[in-house]
Amino acid sequence: MLALVFIAVAYVFVNVAIVLAIAAVAFVVCLVGLPIIFAATWRR
């Protein structure tokens, strides 16, 4: 029973970690990309 609980907790932890990693990457891409897009549109 304890093993099942551990597996469930590990599964949830991995899912949360993946979501956080994707969110962090998306946030960094937006943070870096927005000034570049803004500068590119501003020059035109």
A tleap script that builds the chain and sets N, CA, C and O, in Angstrom:
source leaprc.protein.ff14SB
mol = sequence {
  NMET LEU ALA LEU VAL PHE ILE ALA VAL ALA
  TYR VAL PHE VAL ASN VAL ALA ILE VAL LEU
  ALA ILE ALA ALA VAL ALA PHE VAL VAL CYS
  LEU VAL GLY LEU PRO ILE ILE PHE ALA ALA
  THR TRP ARG CARG
}
set mol.1.N position { 0.841 -1.213 0.000 }
set mol.1.CA position { 0.000 0.000 0.000 }
set mol.1.C position { 0.873 1.259 0.000 }
set mol.1.O position { 0.608 2.222 -0.721 }
set mol.2.N position { 1.912 1.223 0.825 }
set mol.2.CA position { 2.818 2.373 0.926 }
set mol.2.C position { 3.529 2.614 -0.400 }
set mol.2.O position { 3.799 3.754 -0.778 }
set mol.3.N position { 3.826 1.524 -1.097 }
set mol.3.CA position { 4.486 1.644 -2.403 }
set mol.3.C position { 3.578 2.347 -3.410 }
set mol.3.O position { 4.038 3.163 -4.208 }
set mol.4.N position { 2.292 2.026 -3.365 }
set mol.4.CA position { 1.324 2.658 -4.275 }
set mol.4.C position { 1.230 4.159 -4.009 }
set mol.4.O position { 1.174 4.961 -4.941 }
set mol.5.N position { 1.212 4.526 -2.739 }
set mol.5.CA position { 1.168 5.944 -2.357 }
set mol.5.C position { 2.420 6.653 -2.853 }
set mol.5.O position { 2.344 7.761 -3.385 }
set mol.6.N position { 3.576 6.010 -2.676 }
set mol.6.CA position { 4.849 6.586 -3.124 }
set mol.6.C position { 4.860 6.785 -4.635 }
set mol.6.O position { 5.316 7.817 -5.128 }
set mol.7.N position { 4.352 5.785 -5.374 }
set mol.7.CA position { 4.283 5.875 -6.839 }
set mol.7.C position { 3.361 7.016 -7.257 }
set mol.7.O position { 3.680 7.772 -8.175 }
set mol.8.N position { 2.217 7.140 -6.584 }
set mol.8.CA position { 1.257 8.199 -6.897 }
set mol.8.C position { 1.869 9.574 -6.648 }
set mol.8.O position { 1.729 10.481 -7.469 }
set mol.9.N position { 2.549 9.723 -5.510 }
set mol.9.CA position { 3.197 10.992 -5.163 }
set mol.9.C position { 4.294 11.325 -6.170 }
set mol.9.O position { 4.418 12.470 -6.605 }
set mol.10.N position { 5.089 10.321 -6.538 }
set mol.10.CA position { 6.156 10.523 -7.513 }
set mol.10.C position { 5.585 10.921 -8.871 }
set mol.10.O position { 6.131 11.788 -9.553 }
set mol.11.N position { 4.475 10.279 -9.258 }
set mol.11.CA position { 3.816 10.575 -10.538 }
set mol.11.C position { 3.324 12.022 -10.579 }
set mol.11.O position { 3.540 12.732 -11.560 }
set mol.12.N position { 2.661 12.448 -9.505 }
set mol.12.CA position { 2.170 13.825 -9.413 }
set mol.12.C position { 3.339 14.803 -9.426 }
set mol.12.O position { 3.285 15.833 -10.099 }
set mol.13.N position { 4.398 14.480 -8.682 }
set mol.13.CA position { 5.575 15.345 -8.606 }
set mol.13.C position { 6.215 15.526 -9.973 }
set mol.13.O position { 6.602 16.634 -10.345 }
set mol.14.N position { 6.327 14.419 -10.729 }
set mol.14.CA position { 6.915 14.476 -12.071 }
set mol.14.C position { 6.052 15.327 -12.996 }
set mol.14.O position { 6.574 16.137 -13.762 }
set mol.15.N position { 4.725 15.146 -12.927 }
set mol.15.CA position { 3.816 15.934 -13.770 }
set mol.15.C position { 3.924 17.428 -13.460 }
set mol.15.O position { 3.979 18.255 -14.371 }
set mol.16.N position { 3.953 17.766 -12.176 }
set mol.16.CA position { 4.080 19.164 -11.752 }
set mol.16.C position { 5.415 19.740 -12.218 }
set mol.16.O position { 5.480 20.880 -12.677 }
set mol.17.N position { 6.477 18.947 -12.096 }
set mol.17.CA position { 7.808 19.397 -12.515 }
set mol.17.C position { 7.846 19.667 -14.016 }
set mol.17.O position { 8.446 20.647 -14.458 }
set mol.18.N position { 7.202 18.795 -14.804 }
set mol.18.CA position { 7.157 18.973 -16.262 }
set mol.18.C position { 6.393 20.244 -16.618 }
set mol.18.O position { 6.840 21.029 -17.454 }
set mol.19.N position { 5.240 20.445 -15.981 }
set mol.19.CA position { 4.430 21.640 -16.238 }
set mol.19.C position { 5.200 22.905 -15.866 }
set mol.19.O position { 5.184 23.887 -16.608 }
set mol.20.N position { 5.870 22.879 -14.718 }
set mol.20.CA position { 6.664 24.033 -14.279 }
set mol.20.C position { 7.814 24.309 -15.244 }
set mol.20.O position { 8.116 25.465 -15.540 }
set mol.21.N position { 8.453 23.251 -15.733 }
set mol.21.CA position { 9.556 23.413 -16.678 }
set mol.21.C position { 9.067 24.041 -17.981 }
set mol.21.O position { 9.710 24.940 -18.523 }
set mol.22.N position { 7.923 23.562 -18.482 }
set mol.22.CA position { 7.343 24.118 -19.716 }
set mol.22.C position { 6.967 25.583 -19.508 }
set mol.22.O position { 7.220 26.424 -20.370 }
set mol.23.N position { 6.360 25.883 -18.355 }
set mol.23.CA position { 5.963 27.254 -18.037 }
set mol.23.C position { 7.191 28.162 -17.936 }
set mol.23.O position { 7.168 29.296 -18.415 }
set mol.24.N position { 8.256 27.665 -17.316 }
set mol.24.CA position { 9.486 28.442 -17.168 }
set mol.24.C position { 10.111 28.736 -18.529 }
set mol.24.O position { 10.553 29.857 -18.785 }
set mol.25.N position { 10.148 27.729 -19.401 }
set mol.25.CA position { 10.700 27.911 -20.748 }
set mol.25.C position { 9.869 28.915 -21.533 }
set mol.25.O position { 10.416 29.797 -22.194 }
set mol.26.N position { 8.538 28.783 -21.461 }
set mol.26.CA position { 7.644 29.705 -22.166 }
set mol.26.C position { 7.835 31.131 -21.650 }
set mol.26.O position { 7.844 32.081 -22.432 }
set mol.27.N position { 7.988 31.279 -20.327 }
set mol.27.CA position { 8.176 32.596 -19.716 }
set mol.27.C position { 9.479 33.235 -20.186 }
set mol.27.O position { 9.512 34.420 -20.517 }
set mol.28.N position { 10.556 32.443 -20.213 }
set mol.28.CA position { 11.860 32.951 -20.661 }
set mol.28.C position { 11.811 33.338 -22.134 }
set mol.28.O position { 12.348 34.373 -22.528 }
set mol.29.N position { 11.158 32.495 -22.952 }
set mol.29.CA position { 11.032 32.788 -24.386 }
set mol.29.C position { 10.269 34.091 -24.598 }
set mol.29.O position { 10.660 34.918 -25.422 }
set mol.30.N position { 9.177 34.272 -23.853 }
set mol.30.CA position { 8.401 35.515 -23.955 }
set mol.30.C position { 9.241 36.706 -23.500 }
set mol.30.O position { 9.244 37.755 -24.144 }
set mol.31.N position { 9.952 36.534 -22.388 }
set mol.31.CA position { 10.756 37.614 -21.820 }
set mol.31.C position { 11.849 38.048 -22.793 }
set mol.31.O position { 12.120 39.240 -22.938 }
set mol.32.N position { 12.476 37.078 -23.460 }
set mol.32.CA position { 13.550 37.378 -24.409 }
set mol.32.C position { 12.977 37.816 -25.757 }
set mol.32.O position { 13.518 38.716 -26.400 }
set mol.33.N position { 11.886 37.182 -26.183 }
set mol.33.CA position { 11.310 37.419 -27.509 }
set mol.33.C position { 10.587 38.742 -27.649 }
set mol.33.O position { 10.666 39.374 -28.702 }
set mol.34.N position { 9.884 39.176 -26.617 }
set mol.34.CA position { 9.085 40.400 -26.709 }
set mol.34.C position { 9.910 41.640 -27.047 }
set mol.34.O position { 9.527 42.380 -27.954 }
set mol.35.N position { 11.027 41.901 -26.359 }
set mol.35.CA position { 11.839 43.075 -26.729 }
set mol.35.C position { 12.369 43.004 -28.159 }
set mol.35.O position { 12.467 44.023 -28.843 }
set mol.36.N position { 12.714 41.782 -28.612 }
set mol.36.CA position { 13.223 41.604 -29.979 }
set mol.36.C position { 12.124 41.913 -30.996 }
set mol.36.O position { 12.359 42.618 -31.977 }
set mol.37.N position { 10.923 41.380 -30.754 }
set mol.37.CA position { 9.783 41.640 -31.647 }
set mol.37.C position { 9.439 43.131 -31.627 }
set mol.37.O position { 9.173 43.731 -32.668 }
set mol.38.N position { 9.448 43.716 -30.434 }
set mol.38.CA position { 9.121 45.137 -30.289 }
set mol.38.C position { 10.138 46.004 -31.028 }
set mol.38.O position { 9.770 46.969 -31.698 }
set mol.39.N position { 11.419 45.654 -30.904 }
set mol.39.CA position { 12.484 46.405 -31.578 }
set mol.39.C position { 12.367 46.256 -33.091 }
set mol.39.O position { 12.578 47.216 -33.831 }
set mol.40.N position { 12.034 45.061 -33.546 }
set mol.40.CA position { 11.907 44.801 -34.986 }
set mol.40.C position { 10.748 45.600 -35.574 }
set mol.40.O position { 10.870 46.167 -36.659 }
set mol.41.N position { 9.624 45.644 -34.859 }
set mol.41.CA position { 8.466 46.391 -35.356 }
set mol.41.C position { 8.704 47.894 -35.227 }
set mol.41.O position { 8.197 48.674 -36.033 }
set mol.42.N position { 9.478 48.306 -34.212 }
set mol.42.CA position { 9.718 49.734 -33.977 }
set mol.42.C position { 10.579 50.328 -35.097 }
set mol.42.O position { 10.397 51.485 -35.476 }
set mol.43.N position { 11.538 49.511 -35.637 }
set mol.43.CA position { 12.427 50.002 -36.696 }
set mol.43.C position { 11.658 50.289 -37.982 }
set mol.43.O position { 11.974 51.239 -38.698 }
set mol.44.N position { 10.651 49.473 -38.274 }
set mol.44.CA position { 9.829 49.699 -39.461 }
set mol.44.C position { 8.934 50.892 -39.211 }
set mol.44.O position { 8.149 51.268 -40.082 }
savepdb mol mol.pdb
quit
